[in-house]
Amino acid sequence: MNTAEGSTGLKFNEPLLWERGRPGRMGLSVPSRDVAAAPLAADLTGPGPDFPELSEVDVVRHYSRLSQWNYCIDTHMVPLGSCTMKYNPKTHERQAGLTGFCAAHPLLPASLSQGLLQILAELESFLAEITGMNAVSLQPAAGAQGELCGMLIFHAYHRAAGRQRSKIIVPDTAHGTNPASAALCNYQAVKVESGENGILLPEAVAQIMDEDTAGIMLTNPNTLGLFEEHVRAIADIVHAKGGLVYGDGANMNALMGVVDMAASGLDVLHLNLHKTFATPHGGGGPGAGPVCVKKHLERFLPVPRIVKKGKAFHLREDYPDSIGRMHAFYGNVGVMLKAYSYIVSMGADNLKKVSELAVLNANYLKERLKETLDLPYDRPCMHECVFTDKQQRAHKVTTLDMVKRLMDYGFHPPTIYFPLVVNGAIMIEPTETESKETLDRLIAAFQSIAAEAEQNPELLQTAPHHSRVRRLDETSAARKPCLAG
Amino acid sequence: MKELHELNLPEDVRYSQDHEWARRENGRMRIGIDDYAQDQLGEIVYVELPRTGEVFSKGAEFGTVESVKAVSELFMPVGGKVTAVNTALADSPELVNQSPYGEGWMLEVEVTDPADYDSLMTKADYLKQLKAEA
Protein backbone atom coordinates (compact mmCIF):
# COMPACT_ATOMS: atom_id res chain seq x y z
CA MET A 1 0.00 0.00 0.00
CA ASN A 2 1.14 3.52 -0.71
CA THR A 3 2.26 5.14 2.55
CA ALA A 4 -0.33 7.88 2.43
CA GLU A 5 -3.18 9.33 0.49
CA GLY A 6 -1.49 12.71 0.62
CA SER A 7 0.85 14.41 -1.77
CA THR A 8 3.39 17.15 -1.20
CA GLY A 9 2.09 20.60 -0.43
CA LEU A 10 2.97 23.74 1.44
CA LYS A 11 1.67 24.25 4.93
CA PHE A 12 2.25 27.66 6.38
CA ASN A 13 3.38 28.54 9.85
CA GLU A 14 1.12 31.11 11.33
CA PRO A 15 2.04 33.62 14.03
CA LEU A 16 -0.27 34.68 16.86
CA LEU A 17 -2.66 37.50 15.99
CA TRP A 18 -0.72 39.81 18.34
CA GLU A 19 2.41 39.24 16.23
CA ARG A 20 0.49 39.87 13.00
CA GLY A 21 -1.11 43.13 14.12
CA ARG A 22 0.18 46.70 13.93
CA PRO A 23 -0.99 49.59 16.15
CA GLY A 24 -3.74 51.57 14.48
CA ARG A 25 -4.67 48.93 11.88
CA MET A 26 -8.42 48.27 11.70
CA GLY A 27 -10.90 45.96 10.01
CA LEU A 28 -13.68 48.53 9.84
CA SER A 29 -14.24 52.26 9.84
CA VAL A 30 -15.78 53.67 12.99
CA PRO A 31 -17.98 56.70 12.29
CA SER A 32 -16.89 59.89 13.96
CA ARG A 33 -18.67 60.79 17.16
CA ASP A 34 -21.72 62.99 16.69
CA VAL A 35 -22.63 63.53 20.34
CA ALA A 36 -20.88 65.58 23.01
CA ALA A 37 -18.21 63.80 25.08
CA ALA A 38 -19.35 62.90 28.60
CA PRO A 39 -17.13 61.92 31.52
CA LEU A 40 -17.12 58.30 32.70
CA ALA A 41 -17.03 57.25 36.34
CA ALA A 42 -13.41 56.65 37.38
CA ASP A 43 -13.97 52.96 38.14
CA LEU A 44 -15.12 52.38 34.56
CA THR A 45 -11.94 53.78 33.03
CA GLY A 46 -8.42 52.40 32.85
CA PRO A 47 -6.19 50.74 30.32
CA GLY A 48 -8.15 48.85 27.65
CA PRO A 49 -7.75 45.12 26.99
CA ASP A 50 -4.76 43.97 24.96
CA PHE A 51 -6.55 43.26 21.69
CA PRO A 52 -4.52 42.80 18.52
CA GLU A 53 -5.11 45.46 15.89
CA LEU A 54 -5.75 43.87 12.51
CA SER A 55 -7.27 44.37 9.08
CA GLU A 56 -10.00 42.09 7.78
CA VAL A 57 -7.65 40.23 5.45
CA ASP A 58 -5.23 39.61 8.37
CA VAL A 59 -8.00 37.93 10.34
CA VAL A 60 -9.40 35.94 7.42
CA ARG A 61 -5.97 34.63 6.39
CA HIS A 62 -5.05 33.80 9.97
CA TYR A 63 -8.07 31.60 10.58
CA SER A 64 -8.11 30.14 7.05
CA ARG A 65 -4.49 29.05 7.45
CA LEU A 66 -5.16 27.57 10.89
CA SER A 67 -8.13 25.71 9.40
CA GLN A 68 -5.76 24.15 6.84
CA TRP A 69 -3.98 22.44 9.72
CA ASN A 70 -7.26 20.83 10.70
CA TYR A 71 -7.77 17.11 10.73
CA CYS A 72 -11.41 16.44 11.40
CA ILE A 73 -14.38 14.22 10.66
CA ASP A 74 -15.17 16.37 7.62
CA THR A 75 -11.76 15.52 6.13
CA HIS A 76 -10.91 12.04 7.45
CA MET A 77 -12.04 9.04 9.46
CA VAL A 78 -11.56 9.40 13.23
CA PRO A 79 -11.71 5.83 14.65
CA LEU A 80 -11.50 6.94 18.29
CA GLY A 81 -12.84 4.13 20.45
CA SER A 82 -15.41 5.18 23.06
CA CYS A 83 -15.98 8.53 21.30
CA THR A 84 -18.43 7.63 18.49
CA MET A 85 -16.92 10.02 15.95
CA LYS A 86 -19.62 9.50 13.34
CA TYR A 87 -20.13 11.93 10.48
CA ASN A 88 -22.52 14.73 11.41
CA PRO A 89 -24.89 15.47 8.52
CA LYS A 90 -25.01 19.13 7.56
CA THR A 91 -28.78 19.34 7.46
CA HIS A 92 -28.81 19.36 11.28
CA GLU A 93 -26.63 22.48 11.34
CA ARG A 94 -29.08 24.08 8.95
CA GLN A 95 -32.09 23.29 11.13
CA ALA A 96 -30.39 24.44 14.32
CA GLY A 97 -29.32 27.60 12.51
CA LEU A 98 -32.87 28.68 11.65
CA THR A 99 -33.34 32.21 12.90
CA GLY A 100 -36.26 31.26 15.14
CA PHE A 101 -33.96 28.93 17.06
CA CYS A 102 -30.58 30.59 17.03
CA ALA A 103 -31.97 34.05 17.73
CA ALA A 104 -34.10 32.84 20.64
CA HIS A 105 -32.97 34.49 23.85
CA PRO A 106 -32.76 32.27 26.94
CA LEU A 107 -34.62 34.89 28.97
CA LEU A 108 -37.66 34.85 26.67
CA PRO A 109 -40.73 33.83 28.66
CA ALA A 110 -42.14 30.38 27.95
CA SER A 111 -45.19 31.97 26.30
CA LEU A 112 -42.91 33.32 23.55
CA SER A 113 -40.84 30.10 23.22
CA GLN A 114 -43.59 27.59 22.52
CA GLY A 115 -42.04 26.20 19.35
CA LEU A 116 -38.69 25.59 20.98
CA LEU A 117 -40.23 24.10 24.11
CA GLN A 118 -42.38 21.81 21.99
CA ILE A 119 -39.30 20.49 20.20
CA LEU A 120 -37.45 19.93 23.48
CA ALA A 121 -40.49 18.16 24.95
CA GLU A 122 -40.74 15.97 21.87
CA LEU A 123 -37.02 15.20 22.05
CA GLU A 124 -37.52 14.06 25.65
CA SER A 125 -40.31 11.75 24.56
CA PHE A 126 -38.19 10.39 21.67
CA LEU A 127 -35.35 9.59 24.06
CA ALA A 128 -37.78 7.91 26.44
CA GLU A 129 -39.08 5.83 23.53
CA ILE A 130 -35.57 4.91 22.33
CA THR A 131 -34.43 3.79 25.78
CA GLY A 132 -37.69 2.45 27.18
CA MET A 133 -37.33 4.72 30.21
CA ASN A 134 -40.23 6.87 31.53
CA ALA A 135 -38.96 10.43 32.04
CA VAL A 136 -36.08 12.52 30.71
CA SER A 137 -34.23 15.72 31.54
CA LEU A 138 -32.17 17.24 28.74
CA GLN A 139 -30.27 19.58 31.05
CA PRO A 140 -26.86 17.98 31.74
CA ALA A 141 -24.11 19.52 29.61
CA ALA A 142 -22.39 16.28 28.59
CA GLY A 143 -21.78 12.66 29.60
CA ALA A 144 -19.87 13.21 32.81
CA GLN A 145 -22.45 15.74 34.03
CA GLY A 146 -25.15 13.25 33.10
CA GLU A 147 -23.40 10.73 35.33
CA LEU A 148 -23.18 13.27 38.13
CA CYS A 149 -26.87 14.02 37.70
CA GLY A 150 -27.59 10.27 37.90
CA MET A 151 -25.52 9.94 41.07
CA LEU A 152 -27.26 12.95 42.63
CA ILE A 153 -30.56 11.18 41.89
CA PHE A 154 -29.21 8.03 43.62
CA HIS A 155 -28.23 10.19 46.58
CA ALA A 156 -31.63 11.94 46.70
CA TYR A 157 -33.43 8.58 46.45
CA HIS A 158 -31.56 7.04 49.39
CA ARG A 159 -31.92 10.21 51.44
CA ALA A 160 -35.67 10.23 50.81
CA ALA A 161 -35.76 6.57 51.83
CA GLY A 162 -34.33 7.69 55.18
CA ARG A 163 -30.99 5.91 55.05
CA GLN A 164 -28.03 7.21 53.07
CA ARG A 165 -25.51 4.65 51.84
CA SER A 166 -21.74 5.00 51.53
CA LYS A 167 -20.54 2.84 48.63
CA ILE A 168 -21.13 2.26 44.95
CA ILE A 169 -20.01 -0.62 42.74
CA VAL A 170 -18.06 0.28 39.60
CA PRO A 171 -16.75 -2.48 37.30
CA ASP A 172 -13.18 -2.27 35.94
CA THR A 173 -14.59 -1.97 32.42
CA ALA A 174 -16.67 1.13 33.22
CA HIS A 175 -15.92 4.59 31.87
CA GLY A 176 -13.19 6.39 33.80
CA THR A 177 -15.45 9.24 34.84
CA ASN A 178 -17.86 6.90 36.69
CA PRO A 179 -15.91 6.67 39.96
CA ALA A 180 -15.35 10.45 39.93
CA SER A 181 -19.09 11.13 39.54
CA ALA A 182 -19.82 8.79 42.45
CA ALA A 183 -17.09 10.35 44.61
CA LEU A 184 -18.61 13.83 44.11
CA CYS A 185 -21.73 12.46 45.83
CA ASN A 186 -19.63 11.16 48.70
CA TYR A 187 -19.94 7.56 47.55
CA GLN A 188 -16.86 5.41 47.78
CA ALA A 189 -16.32 3.52 44.52
CA VAL A 190 -15.83 -0.21 45.04
CA LYS A 191 -14.19 -1.87 42.05
CA VAL A 192 -15.50 -5.19 40.79
CA GLU A 193 -13.46 -7.11 38.25
CA SER A 194 -15.00 -8.43 35.06
CA GLY A 195 -14.85 -12.15 34.36
CA GLU A 196 -12.34 -13.88 32.13
CA ASN A 197 -14.32 -13.22 28.96
CA GLY A 198 -14.46 -9.49 29.69
CA ILE A 199 -18.00 -9.27 30.99
CA LEU A 200 -19.30 -8.80 34.48
CA LEU A 201 -20.55 -11.87 36.34
CA PRO A 202 -23.55 -11.75 38.71
CA GLU A 203 -21.61 -13.78 41.33
CA ALA A 204 -18.96 -11.07 41.54
CA VAL A 205 -21.61 -8.42 42.20
CA ALA A 206 -23.50 -10.61 44.69
CA GLN A 207 -20.29 -10.99 46.74
CA ILE A 208 -19.95 -7.28 47.42
CA MET A 209 -23.50 -5.89 47.14
CA ASP A 210 -24.82 -5.04 50.60
CA GLU A 211 -27.26 -2.68 52.27
CA ASP A 212 -24.64 0.04 52.60
CA THR A 213 -24.14 0.11 48.83
CA ALA A 214 -26.17 2.71 46.92
CA GLY A 215 -26.08 0.74 43.69
CA ILE A 216 -23.96 -0.05 40.66
CA MET A 217 -22.75 1.92 37.62
CA LEU A 218 -22.73 -0.19 34.47
CA THR A 219 -21.46 0.71 31.03
CA ASN A 220 -23.17 -1.37 28.36
CA PRO A 221 -21.63 -2.23 25.98
CA ASN A 222 -18.61 -2.01 28.26
CA THR A 223 -15.33 -0.32 27.40
CA LEU A 224 -14.03 -3.54 25.84
CA GLY A 225 -16.85 -3.15 23.31
CA LEU A 226 -18.54 -6.25 24.73
CA PHE A 227 -22.22 -6.65 25.53
CA GLU A 228 -22.88 -7.12 29.23
CA GLU A 229 -25.01 -10.24 29.07
CA HIS A 230 -25.99 -10.42 32.72
CA VAL A 231 -27.39 -6.94 33.34
CA ARG A 232 -30.85 -8.24 34.25
CA ALA A 233 -29.47 -10.74 36.78
CA ILE A 234 -27.08 -8.13 38.22
CA ALA A 235 -29.93 -5.61 38.48
CA ASP A 236 -32.01 -8.14 40.43
CA ILE A 237 -29.14 -8.67 42.89
CA VAL A 238 -28.68 -4.92 43.39
CA HIS A 239 -32.42 -4.23 43.70
CA ALA A 240 -32.85 -7.06 46.23
CA LYS A 241 -30.52 -5.16 48.60
CA GLY A 242 -32.31 -1.86 48.02
CA GLY A 243 -29.77 -0.46 45.56
CA LEU A 244 -30.26 1.26 42.22
CA VAL A 245 -28.76 0.50 38.80
CA TYR A 246 -27.11 3.24 36.74
CA GLY A 247 -26.49 2.78 33.05
CA ASP A 248 -23.75 4.74 31.34
CA GLY A 249 -25.29 5.13 27.89
CA ALA A 250 -22.23 6.61 26.19
CA ASN A 251 -22.08 3.48 24.04
CA MET A 252 -25.75 3.56 23.07
CA ASN A 253 -24.76 3.67 19.41
CA ALA A 254 -24.58 -0.12 19.59
CA LEU A 255 -28.04 -0.69 21.02
CA MET A 256 -30.64 1.70 19.58
CA GLY A 257 -33.88 -0.03 18.83
CA VAL A 258 -32.32 -3.36 19.72
CA VAL A 259 -32.15 -3.37 23.52
CA ASP A 260 -34.89 -2.11 25.84
CA MET A 261 -32.70 -0.47 28.47
CA ALA A 262 -35.57 -0.19 30.96
CA ALA A 263 -36.40 -3.89 30.69
CA SER A 264 -32.74 -4.75 31.30
CA GLY A 265 -33.22 -3.42 34.82
CA LEU A 266 -31.71 0.08 34.70
CA ASP A 267 -33.17 2.78 36.95
CA VAL A 268 -31.17 5.71 35.53
CA LEU A 269 -29.44 6.04 32.16
CA HIS A 270 -27.61 8.93 30.56
CA LEU A 271 -27.21 9.43 26.82
CA ASN A 272 -24.57 11.36 24.92
CA LEU A 273 -26.48 13.28 22.25
CA HIS A 274 -23.16 14.45 20.79
CA LYS A 275 -22.07 10.85 20.19
CA THR A 276 -25.08 8.71 19.40
CA PHE A 277 -27.23 11.43 17.88
CA ALA A 278 -24.66 12.92 15.54
CA THR A 279 -23.83 16.37 16.81
CA PRO A 280 -20.28 17.73 16.43
CA HIS A 281 -18.04 17.14 19.42
CA GLY A 282 -14.44 16.71 20.44
CA GLY A 283 -13.42 20.28 19.70
CA GLY A 284 -16.34 20.69 17.31
CA GLY A 285 -18.92 21.77 19.81
CA PRO A 286 -20.35 21.26 23.28
CA GLY A 287 -22.14 18.10 24.33
CA ALA A 288 -25.45 17.20 25.88
CA GLY A 289 -25.94 14.35 28.33
CA PRO A 290 -29.66 13.86 28.97
CA VAL A 291 -30.67 11.68 31.90
CA CYS A 292 -33.48 9.16 31.56
CA VAL A 293 -35.16 7.61 34.61
CA LYS A 294 -37.84 5.12 35.55
CA LYS A 295 -41.12 6.41 36.91
CA HIS A 296 -40.17 5.96 40.58
CA LEU A 297 -37.24 8.40 40.22
CA GLU A 298 -38.98 11.05 38.13
CA ARG A 299 -39.59 13.33 41.12
CA PHE A 300 -35.82 13.72 41.60
CA LEU A 301 -35.05 14.97 38.07
CA PRO A 302 -33.44 18.42 37.70
CA VAL A 303 -35.62 21.52 37.45
CA PRO A 304 -36.95 23.28 35.52
CA ARG A 305 -38.93 20.57 33.76
CA ILE A 306 -40.88 21.05 30.57
CA VAL A 307 -44.54 20.27 31.11
CA LYS A 308 -47.54 20.57 28.84
CA LYS A 309 -50.70 22.02 30.30
CA GLY A 310 -53.59 22.21 27.91
CA LYS A 311 -52.02 23.28 24.65
CA ALA A 312 -49.16 25.26 26.16
CA PHE A 313 -45.67 24.26 27.32
CA HIS A 314 -44.31 25.57 30.61
CA LEU A 315 -41.02 25.43 32.50
CA ARG A 316 -41.94 24.23 36.00
CA GLU A 317 -39.70 24.58 39.05
CA ASP A 318 -42.00 23.36 41.85
CA TYR A 319 -40.69 19.83 42.37
CA PRO A 320 -39.70 19.72 46.06
CA ASP A 321 -37.73 16.45 45.75
CA SER A 322 -35.73 17.58 42.71
CA ILE A 323 -31.94 17.53 42.89
CA GLY A 324 -32.08 21.13 41.58
CA ARG A 325 -30.60 22.75 38.55
CA MET A 326 -27.73 21.19 36.60
CA HIS A 327 -27.19 23.89 33.98
CA ALA A 328 -28.10 27.50 33.27
CA PHE A 329 -31.45 27.84 31.49
CA TYR A 330 -32.21 24.46 29.90
CA GLY A 331 -28.80 23.12 28.88
CA ASN A 332 -27.06 23.20 25.50
CA VAL A 333 -30.14 23.76 23.37
CA GLY A 334 -28.27 23.97 20.05
CA VAL A 335 -27.06 20.39 20.52
CA MET A 336 -30.59 19.26 21.34
CA LEU A 337 -31.95 20.79 18.15
CA LYS A 338 -29.39 18.92 16.03
CA ALA A 339 -30.13 15.66 17.82
CA TYR A 340 -33.85 16.22 17.29
CA SER A 341 -33.20 16.85 13.60
CA TYR A 342 -31.13 13.64 13.46
CA ILE A 343 -33.82 11.51 15.09
CA VAL A 344 -36.62 12.93 12.94
CA SER A 345 -34.64 12.64 9.71
CA MET A 346 -33.60 9.05 10.46
CA GLY A 347 -36.85 7.63 11.81
CA ALA A 348 -37.18 4.59 14.06
CA ASP A 349 -36.20 1.93 11.53
CA ASN A 350 -33.08 3.75 10.43
CA LEU A 351 -31.95 4.37 14.02
CA LYS A 352 -32.06 0.63 14.53
CA LYS A 353 -30.09 0.20 11.33
CA VAL A 354 -27.49 2.68 12.61
CA SER A 355 -26.77 0.38 15.55
CA GLU A 356 -26.77 -2.73 13.38
CA LEU A 357 -24.28 -1.21 10.94
CA ALA A 358 -22.08 0.22 13.72
CA VAL A 359 -21.82 -3.28 15.20
CA LEU A 360 -21.29 -4.89 11.78
CA ASN A 361 -18.47 -2.45 10.92
CA ALA A 362 -16.68 -3.11 14.22
CA ASN A 363 -16.95 -6.87 13.79
CA TYR A 364 -15.66 -6.62 10.22
CA LEU A 365 -12.59 -4.73 11.45
CA LYS A 366 -12.11 -7.17 14.32
CA GLU A 367 -12.19 -10.24 12.07
CA ARG A 368 -10.00 -8.73 9.37
CA LEU A 369 -7.40 -7.35 11.80
CA LYS A 370 -7.13 -10.15 14.34
CA GLU A 371 -4.30 -11.85 12.47
CA THR A 372 -2.38 -8.57 12.33
CA LEU A 373 -2.95 -7.30 15.87
CA ASP A 374 -3.38 -9.25 19.10
CA LEU A 375 -7.07 -9.49 20.02
CA PRO A 376 -7.35 -10.16 23.78
CA TYR A 377 -11.08 -10.94 23.79
CA ASP A 378 -11.92 -12.94 20.69
CA ARG A 379 -15.69 -12.93 20.77
CA PRO A 380 -18.37 -10.98 18.90
CA CYS A 381 -17.98 -7.32 19.75
CA MET A 382 -20.47 -4.48 19.66
CA HIS A 383 -19.65 -1.05 18.23
CA GLU A 384 -15.93 -1.12 18.99
CA CYS A 385 -13.09 -3.59 19.37
CA VAL A 386 -9.90 -3.60 21.43
CA PHE A 387 -6.53 -4.85 20.18
CA THR A 388 -3.06 -4.71 21.76
CA ASP A 389 0.58 -4.30 20.71
CA LYS A 390 1.53 -7.74 22.10
CA GLN A 391 2.66 -9.11 18.72
CA GLN A 392 4.79 -6.05 17.98
CA ARG A 393 6.45 -5.66 21.39
CA ALA A 394 9.23 -8.10 20.44
CA HIS A 395 10.35 -5.52 17.85
CA LYS A 396 10.33 -2.75 20.49
CA VAL A 397 7.33 -1.23 18.80
CA THR A 398 4.52 -0.01 21.05
CA THR A 399 0.89 0.94 20.61
CA LEU A 400 1.94 4.60 20.62
CA ASP A 401 4.44 4.03 17.77
CA MET A 402 1.89 2.21 15.63
CA VAL A 403 -0.83 4.81 15.94
CA LYS A 404 1.63 7.65 15.33
CA ARG A 405 2.54 5.87 12.11
CA LEU A 406 -1.14 5.52 11.26
CA MET A 407 -1.25 9.31 10.89
CA ASP A 408 1.13 8.99 7.93
CA TYR A 409 -1.50 6.79 6.28
CA GLY A 410 -4.16 9.47 6.64
CA PHE A 411 -6.04 8.18 9.69
CA HIS A 412 -6.56 9.75 13.08
CA PRO A 413 -5.08 7.47 15.77
CA PRO A 414 -7.61 5.31 17.62
CA THR A 415 -8.02 5.58 21.40
CA ILE A 416 -4.93 4.11 23.06
CA TYR A 417 -4.00 2.73 26.48
CA PHE A 418 -7.72 2.61 27.36
CA PRO A 419 -9.45 0.62 28.75
CA LEU A 420 -6.86 0.20 31.48
CA VAL A 421 -7.70 -3.51 31.92
CA VAL A 422 -5.97 -4.18 28.59
CA ASN A 423 -2.21 -3.66 28.47
CA GLY A 424 -1.25 -1.55 25.45
CA ALA A 425 -4.85 -1.18 24.27
CA ILE A 426 -5.74 0.00 20.76
CA MET A 427 -9.46 0.74 20.83
CA ILE A 428 -11.16 1.21 17.46
CA GLU A 429 -14.71 2.44 16.91
CA PRO A 430 -15.48 2.77 13.19
CA THR A 431 -19.14 3.89 13.55
CA GLU A 432 -21.81 3.21 10.96
CA THR A 433 -20.93 6.18 8.75
CA GLU A 434 -17.70 4.73 7.31
CA SER A 435 -17.97 2.77 4.06
CA LYS A 436 -16.47 -0.68 3.50
CA GLU A 437 -13.86 0.94 1.23
CA THR A 438 -12.70 3.23 4.05
CA LEU A 439 -12.61 0.32 6.49
CA ASP A 440 -10.54 -1.68 3.97
CA ARG A 441 -8.06 1.18 3.72
CA LEU A 442 -7.75 1.31 7.52
CA ILE A 443 -7.18 -2.45 7.61
CA ALA A 444 -4.56 -2.23 4.85
CA ALA A 445 -2.82 0.58 6.75
CA PHE A 446 -2.58 -1.52 9.91
CA GLN A 447 -1.33 -4.53 7.92
CA SER A 448 1.33 -2.39 6.30
CA ILE A 449 2.33 -0.92 9.69
CA ALA A 450 2.60 -4.40 11.22
CA ALA A 451 4.95 -5.38 8.37
CA GLU A 452 6.99 -2.23 8.97
CA ALA A 453 7.21 -3.11 12.67
CA GLU A 454 9.09 -6.28 11.73
CA GLN A 455 11.24 -4.86 8.95
CA ASN A 456 11.96 -1.32 10.07
CA PRO A 457 10.89 -0.63 13.64
CA GLU A 458 12.69 2.71 13.67
CA LEU A 459 10.29 4.01 11.04
CA LEU A 460 7.50 3.55 13.58
CA GLN A 461 9.46 4.71 16.61
CA THR A 462 10.10 8.05 14.89
CA ALA A 463 6.66 8.42 13.28
CA PRO A 464 4.77 10.43 12.17
CA HIS A 465 6.87 11.58 9.23
CA HIS A 466 4.37 13.46 7.04
CA SER A 467 2.51 15.52 9.61
CA ARG A 468 3.10 19.26 10.02
CA VAL A 469 4.66 18.65 13.43
CA ARG A 470 6.25 15.39 14.57
CA ARG A 471 6.23 14.03 18.12
CA LEU A 472 5.31 16.79 20.49
CA ASP A 473 6.92 17.02 23.90
CA GLU A 474 3.83 15.98 25.83
CA THR A 475 5.84 15.50 29.00
CA SER A 476 7.08 19.09 29.20
CA ALA A 477 3.65 20.33 28.17
CA ALA A 478 2.10 18.44 31.08
CA ARG A 479 4.84 19.18 33.62
CA LYS A 480 5.32 22.84 32.79
CA PRO A 481 2.21 23.99 30.96
CA CYS A 482 2.35 27.39 29.24
CA LEU A 483 -1.24 28.57 29.00
CA ALA A 484 -0.68 32.18 27.96
CA GLY A 485 -1.94 33.49 24.59
CA MET B 1 9.33 -0.76 26.93
CA LYS B 2 11.70 -2.97 28.86
CA GLU B 3 11.89 -6.74 28.56
CA LEU B 4 11.68 -8.59 31.90
CA HIS B 5 15.42 -9.23 31.96
CA GLU B 6 16.10 -5.52 31.49
CA LEU B 7 14.18 -4.50 34.63
CA ASN B 8 16.05 -3.08 37.60
CA LEU B 9 14.70 -5.12 40.52
CA PRO B 10 16.95 -4.69 43.55
CA GLU B 11 17.21 -7.42 46.22
CA ASP B 12 16.92 -5.04 49.19
CA VAL B 13 13.24 -4.24 48.65
CA ARG B 14 10.07 -6.34 48.63
CA TYR B 15 7.40 -6.05 45.95
CA SER B 16 3.58 -5.93 45.99
CA GLN B 17 1.09 -7.30 43.47
CA ASP B 18 0.34 -3.71 42.44
CA HIS B 19 3.98 -2.96 41.60
CA GLU B 20 4.88 -0.94 44.67
CA TRP B 21 8.05 -1.63 46.67
CA ALA B 22 8.87 -1.34 50.37
CA ARG B 23 12.30 -1.15 52.01
CA ARG B 24 13.28 -1.24 55.70
CA GLU B 25 15.22 1.86 56.66
CA ASN B 26 16.13 2.92 60.21
CA GLY B 27 13.11 1.27 61.75
CA ARG B 28 10.74 2.84 59.20
CA MET B 29 9.57 1.66 55.81
CA ARG B 30 10.18 3.49 52.55
CA ILE B 31 7.65 3.06 49.77
CA GLY B 32 7.62 3.77 46.06
CA ILE B 33 6.73 2.26 42.69
CA ASP B 34 9.10 -0.17 41.01
CA ASP B 35 10.95 -0.09 37.72
CA TYR B 36 8.28 -2.19 35.99
CA ALA B 37 5.53 0.26 37.02
CA GLN B 38 7.43 3.39 35.97
CA ASP B 39 8.36 1.76 32.67
CA GLN B 40 4.77 0.74 31.96
CA LEU B 41 3.42 4.16 32.88
CA GLY B 42 5.91 6.08 30.77
CA GLU B 43 6.85 9.71 31.44
CA ILE B 44 5.32 10.65 34.79
CA VAL B 45 3.95 14.18 34.95
CA TYR B 46 2.26 14.38 38.34
CA VAL B 47 2.36 12.54 41.65
CA GLU B 48 -0.32 13.10 44.29
CA LEU B 49 0.71 11.99 47.78
CA PRO B 50 -0.98 12.11 51.20
CA ARG B 51 0.05 14.33 54.13
CA THR B 52 2.28 13.15 56.93
CA GLY B 53 0.30 11.78 59.84
CA GLU B 54 -2.31 10.05 57.69
CA VAL B 55 -2.86 6.36 58.42
CA PHE B 56 -3.51 3.73 55.74
CA SER B 57 -4.10 0.02 55.90
CA LYS B 58 -2.23 -2.39 53.64
CA GLY B 59 -3.70 -2.27 50.14
CA ALA B 60 -5.41 1.10 50.68
CA GLU B 61 -5.09 3.80 48.02
CA PHE B 62 -2.61 6.43 49.19
CA GLY B 63 -2.31 8.58 46.09
CA THR B 64 -2.26 8.74 42.33
CA VAL B 65 0.40 8.93 39.68
CA GLU B 66 -0.29 10.53 36.33
CA SER B 67 1.73 9.82 33.22
CA VAL B 68 1.29 10.90 29.62
CA LYS B 69 -0.55 7.57 29.18
CA ALA B 70 -2.83 7.23 32.16
CA VAL B 71 -3.71 8.07 35.74
CA SER B 72 -3.12 5.18 38.15
CA GLU B 73 -3.85 4.70 41.81
CA LEU B 74 -1.09 3.97 44.31
CA PHE B 75 -1.70 1.24 46.89
CA MET B 76 0.04 0.74 50.24
CA PRO B 77 2.32 -2.32 50.16
CA VAL B 78 2.29 -2.21 53.98
CA GLY B 79 -0.09 -0.56 56.43
CA GLY B 80 1.00 2.30 58.65
CA LYS B 81 1.25 5.97 59.52
CA VAL B 82 2.94 8.33 57.07
CA THR B 83 5.98 9.95 58.73
CA ALA B 84 7.51 11.60 55.65
CA VAL B 85 6.53 12.40 52.06
CA ASN B 86 8.93 13.01 49.20
CA THR B 87 8.08 16.63 48.53
CA ALA B 88 10.62 16.82 45.69
CA LEU B 89 8.16 14.92 43.49
CA ALA B 90 5.80 17.90 43.40
CA ASP B 91 8.20 19.83 41.16
CA SER B 92 10.20 16.93 39.73
CA PRO B 93 7.88 13.97 39.10
CA GLU B 94 10.45 12.67 36.60
CA LEU B 95 12.52 11.45 39.58
CA VAL B 96 10.14 8.46 39.73
CA ASN B 97 11.18 7.53 36.18
CA GLN B 98 14.86 8.26 36.71
CA SER B 99 15.37 6.70 40.11
CA PRO B 100 12.33 4.70 41.30
CA TYR B 101 14.11 3.21 44.33
CA GLY B 102 16.26 6.25 45.18
CA GLU B 103 15.29 9.87 44.71
CA GLY B 104 11.91 8.82 43.35
CA TRP B 105 10.75 7.32 46.68
CA MET B 106 7.26 8.36 47.77
CA LEU B 107 6.50 7.75 51.44
CA GLU B 108 8.18 6.87 54.71
CA VAL B 109 5.86 4.92 56.98
CA GLU B 110 5.72 3.78 60.57
CA VAL B 111 4.49 0.25 60.05
CA THR B 112 1.45 -1.00 61.96
CA ASP B 113 2.14 -4.70 61.53
CA PRO B 114 5.66 -5.90 60.68
CA ALA B 115 4.16 -9.06 59.17
CA ASP B 116 2.93 -6.96 56.22
CA TYR B 117 6.50 -6.73 54.96
CA ASP B 118 7.06 -10.48 55.17
CA SER B 119 3.97 -11.10 53.06
CA LEU B 120 5.44 -9.07 50.16
CA MET B 121 7.30 -10.75 47.30
CA THR B 122 11.03 -11.18 46.98
CA LYS B 123 12.67 -10.33 43.66
CA ALA B 124 12.47 -13.98 42.57
CA ASP B 125 8.76 -14.31 43.43
CA TYR B 126 7.99 -10.96 41.82
CA LEU B 127 9.71 -11.93 38.59
CA LYS B 128 7.63 -15.11 38.57
CA GLN B 129 4.46 -13.00 38.86
CA LEU B 130 5.56 -10.71 36.04
CA LYS B 131 6.29 -13.70 33.82
CA ALA B 132 2.86 -15.12 34.56
CA GLU B 133 1.23 -11.77 33.72
CA ALA B 134 3.13 -11.52 30.42
HADDOCK unambig.tbl for C-alpha pairs under 7 A between the chains (distance, minus, plus):
assign (segid A and resid 396 and name CA) (segid B and resid 1 and name CA) 6.81 0.50 0.50
assign (segid A and resid 417 and name CA) (segid B and resid 69 and name CA) 6.53 0.50 0.50
assign (segid A and resid 474 and name CA) (segid B and resid 68 and name CA) 6.83 0.50 0.50
assign (segid A and resid 475 and name CA) (segid B and resid 43 and name CA) 6.36 0.50 0.50
assign (segid A and resid 475 and name CA) (segid B and resid 45 and name CA) 6.39 0.50 0.50
assign (segid A and resid 475 and name CA) (segid B and resid 68 and name CA) 6.50 0.50 0.50
assign (segid A and resid 478 and name CA) (segid B and resid 45 and name CA) 6.05 0.50 0.50
assign (segid A and resid 479 and name CA) (segid B and resid 45 and name CA) 5.25 0.50 0.50
